[in-house]
Amino acid sequence: MVSAMELSTRVGTIAETIIGRKGRVSFVEVLVELGWVHQKNVDSWRRGELDPLTKAMSVTDDKVLEAAEAFNLWDRLRFRRTTTPHVSATRDRRPLRFTADRDITWVHLQFARADARPAADEKVPDLVVLEAKDEFECEECRAHDRFMMMDSQSAICMGCADLDHLVFLKAGNATLSRRARKESGLAAIVVRPDAKRRNRIWRLGILVEPDALDRAEQQCFDDEELRARRRVKDAERREVLDEKFMGQ
């Protein structure tokens, strides 16, 4: 049995190591480094597929809350603190729970150096849509769909997920995808689980609003037109220089 002092020391050592490497540290990262929960289960939790996180943990709620208190007391004056609740990558963006009914503020605590840039996990996580394999029937409306979304352990279609107005943009053109995602008020990443490797997924593309895709495509066309004009001007400039050189 690990004593309170030993746990506090372990939490502090882990937090110091992570913040030294990344410039920031969150309580959930400490839990992973303690060996109490696997990163793949944290990922499932963030996607809303696991609730609460302690379902996949090797310790009791009491021990988790004890570690959270120790994390709160660790070097609290040296770093910037935030306690913004984690939210899930689900259609309702519901708050993520560490325990079933005993969460305290410190489970959402993050420390960061003053000069640290915002971390990716501080942002609202992306909605994730799965490519349906074989015949997929929505568990809410019984309709068939090409894509599905997991919501509270239920597989639902794009209509029930309120995403059926989005269009699919296949991966391959990074510039177009980036611009379409930026232009779209609502977007989702489309992935396919690897049939041979359990924890691996393939990114197929994104779902974005039709108008956003139109604007992104126009931006790419404008860029290509600009590059074409530059190529013409560069060719004309080289031709003038060649004529001057030949005339010497």
N, C-alpha and C positions, 0 to 999 in steps of 0.2 A: 504494500500500500504506500503510495507516494504521499508524503506529508505536505501540509499547506506551504511550508517554507520551500521545500524542494520543488513543488509545482510552480511557485512564484519565480524561483530562480530559473527553471526551465523556460517558462513563458518569456521572461526578460531576455534570456540569452537568444532565444529564437527570434524575438522581435528585433533585437539589436542587429542580428545577422541579416534579416530580411531588409530592414530599412537602410542598412549600410550598402546593400546591393542594389536596391530598387528605388530608394528615396522615400518609400512609404511602406506601410504594413497594415493589414486588416486582421481582425480577430479570426476570421475564417481561414486565413493563411496560416495563422498560428496553430489552429486545430489540425490542419493537414500536416504540418511539420511535427506536431506532437505524435502523429501516427494514429490519431483517434478517428479520422475519417479519410477516405480515399478521394483523390481529386476527381475521379470519374463520377463519384456520388455527389460531389459539390456541383459539378456541371449539370447533372440531372436535376438537382435541387434548384439551380438557377433557371433551368428551363421549365420549372413548375411540375416536374414529373415525380418529385419526392417531397413529401411534407409530413412532419417537420424533418429537419436535417438529422436530428438525433435518432431517427429510425435506422440510419445507416452508420451510427457511431458505436464505438466499442466501450463507451463509458456512460454513466448515468447522467441525468439532467443536473443533479447536484454538482457533479464534477465539472460539467461544462460551465455552469454559472460561477463556480469557484475560479475557474481559469479566466473567465470574463472579468471578474473583479480584480484578479492579479494583473491582467492586461491593462485595465483602467488605471491602476496605480503605477504602472511602469513608466518612468521618465516622462510624466505628463506635462512638465513645464518646458521641455526642450522642443517639442514638436507641435505642429498645427493639428488640431483634433476635429473630427467630424463624426456625427452619429446619424447620418442619413440612412433610413431603413433600406435594406436591399429589397428590390422588387423583381418579380419573376418575368420571364420572357413568354408571357401568356397574354391572351387578348384583353384580360381585365387588369393586367399589370398589378396583381395583388401582392401585398407585402409577403416576403419570405419569412418563414418561422424557423428558428433554431430548435425550440422545444414546442410541445403541443400547447401549453398555456402558461409558461413560466418565463418567457423572454424578458430580459431587462435591457436597458438602454445600451449597456456596454457590449452586448453581442454584435451590435452594428458599428462599433467603434473602429475608426481608422486613424492612424497617426501618419503624418507626412512632414518632411522637411519643408521649410518655407519656400525653397527654390524648386521644389518638385513639381513637375507638370502633372495635370490631371491624369489619372490612370484610366485604362479602358473599362475596368470593372466598376468605376464610379459612375459611369454613364448608364442610362436605361438599357438593359440588354436587348439585343435584336430579337425580333420574333423569328421563330424557326419553324419552317414547314417541311414536311417529309414527302418525298416522292412515294406514292402508294405502290406497293408491289402486289402483283396478282389482282384479284378482285377486292376492292375496298368498299365497304358499306358504312356510311356515317352512323355513329351510334345514337345520334339525336334525331335525324330526319330520315335515315335509311337510304339516302341518295348515294349514287356512285360518283366518285370524283378521281381526278388524276393525282391530286395532292391531298394531304391530310395534316391535321394539326393535333397534337396531344394537349388535352385540357383536362386537368384533374383525373389523369389516368384513362380518359376517354378519347378515342380517335374520332375527330369530327371533320366534316368537309369544309371547303372554303366558304360556302354560303353560310353555314352555321357559325363560322369563325369571323364573319363579316369582312372577308378578304376576297370575295368573288368578283369585286370590281377591279382588282389588280390584274396586270398582264405580266407574263413570264418573260424575262430577259435572260437568255442563255449566257453562261459564263464564257469568257474568251476574249472579250474586248474590255480590258480593265478601265480604260478612260471612259468609255460609254457607261459602264456599270457604276463607276464612281460618281459620275455626273447625274445619272438617273436617280441614284439613291439620294444624292444631295437635294435634288429638285423635288423628290417625292415626300409628301407629308407623312405617308404611311408606307412602309416597306417590310419585306420579310426575306430572310435567306432560305433558299431551297436546297436541301441536302438529301443524299441517299446513303443509308447505312451500308457499310461494307458487309456483304454476305459471308465473307470468309474471316474477317477480323472484327470481333465484337465491338471494340471501342473505337473503330475508325469510321469516319464518314467522308463522303465525297461531296464537294460543293458543286451543285449543278447550275446555279444562277440566283437571280433575285426576282421577287414580285414587286412591281412598282405601279404607281398610278399612270394611266395612259398618257395624260398631258405631260407628266414629268418625263416620260420616255421621249415624247415628241420634242420637248425642249432640249433634252440632252443630245438627241440626234442632230438637231439644228446646230447646237454649239460645236459638235464634232465636224459637221459639214462646213461651218464657218471657218474653223481652224484649218481644215484641209484646203479651202479656197485661199486662205491667207498664205499658207505654205506654198501653194502653187504660184501665187503672184510673186512671192519672194524668190522662188526658183527661176522665174522668168527674168526678174530684175538682176539676179546674180549672174545669169547667163549673159544678159546684155552688158553688164559691167565687165565680165571677163572678156567679152568680144572687143570692147573698147580698149581694154588694156593690151590685148593681143595685137590690135591694129597699131597701137602706139609703139609696142615693142618691135613689131615688124618694120615700122617706119624709121626706126633709129639706124 
